[in-house]
Amino acid sequence: SQVGFEVEPWAGARFGSTLNQSKIGEAGPRTFAQYGMSQSLPIGEHWAVDASFDGARPVDDGGGVAQSASTPSFASAGSQQRFAAATAGATYRDETWSWNTRLEYRDSDADDRIGVMTNALRQVSDATSVAAGLRIYRQTDAAGLDSDMAEGRFAGQHRQPGSDWIVLDKAVVRYEADDKNAVKSMRVVNDVAVSYDPGEASPWRGGLHYGAKYVTEKTALDDADGFVHVIGADVSHRVTPAVDVGVRVEARQARGLETAYSAGPAVGWAPVANTWVSVGYNIVGFHDRDFEEARYTRQGAYFTFRIKFDQTSLSQPSDFVG
């Protein structure tokens, strides 16, 4: 059960609080209070700053706190114990540039976390957009052991106005270190894709992509490194203005020896303009976390949703960066 409130007392401000009670198996009833507040403030024509604070406190001795979806939460997610979290950020926008940055700090019974993230988007021309992002986090557990993550991303898209072709490229550098498991790793990933979509001029559309990454990992017992290559193609045929059927094939080669494949049919549907929903089934498949953001390669049934990139979709390269 849950009771609470959420108010917006003035422009850009938001306050919320809930009192929650739950019963999970042998753990018995748990009662906890959750609260959150945020403030966004525009400064001039291009700038805005914002800050937030949220947290949770148990009312009884019921143990962990499960986060309520209805209470404002800004630097925390998922099942939580007692915690307090704060963020501060800034945003800049003009006709060709968009930039934002955010600092986060979270303190809980289980661990502490501090991080910074920043993203930038540049509309270079009517045909080209580029975007970049950086995330750095450190998480320290109750025993004082650190877990670090740093990731930089750069993405670009190019499509001439009225063209049937679009080129997308994304590069990622990611570093991870875990004191508890004595593991350090770094990966450099690049993925380039070329798509053809003639619109109403032809019922056929398709695309090609090539991805490559270099991975190095050091553990207490062993060091390993190597290259991974992924290449794929897809083709589809529109059977009605809103429905198409197609097939997709992928191949992945790791360290020059191990080869895996992903292939299967799919049916797509366009519920609104420039969007596409696909349902498919991969007869064979493989898992690679560095390439699965753009396409599903695991064996079995899947459901995907995509948005068409074009020269008017200014925000989409920033989504591509993440």
Secondary structure, DSSP 4 states (H G I P E B T S, - for coil): -EEEEEE--STTEEEEEEEEEEE-GGG-EEEEEEEEEEEEEEETTTEEEEEEEEEEEESSS---EEPPTTS--SS--SEESSEEEEEEEEEEE-SSEEEEEEEEEEEESSEEEEEEEEEEEEE-SSSEEEEEEEEEEEEEETTS-EEEEEEEEEEEEE--TT-SEEEEEEEEEEEEEETTTTEEEEEEEEEEEEEE--GGG-SEEEEEEEEEEEEEEE-SS-EEEEEEEEEEEEEEEEEETTEEEEEEEEEEEETTTEEEEEEEEEEEE-SSTTEEEEEEEESB----TTTTTTS--SSEEEEEEEE---TT-TTHHHHHH-
